Amino acid sequence: MATISNDGEDAARRRNAEADYRKKLLNHKELESRVRSSCRSKVDKGKTDFRT
């Protein structure tokens, strides 16, 4: 049987885990965006080099 303090600790742990997950997800999205924009600019540069 869980006590009230254990339930509170579990809830706090869950909130912390969720916050950490959200931070990692946001970081991943930002990195993916940077990589895509970098790749896109390289492709665009390659297209202009090819045309000239």
Secondary structure, 3 states (H helix, E strand, C coil): CCCHHHHHHHHHHHHHHHHHHHHHHHHHHHHHHHHHHHHHHHHHHHHHHHHC
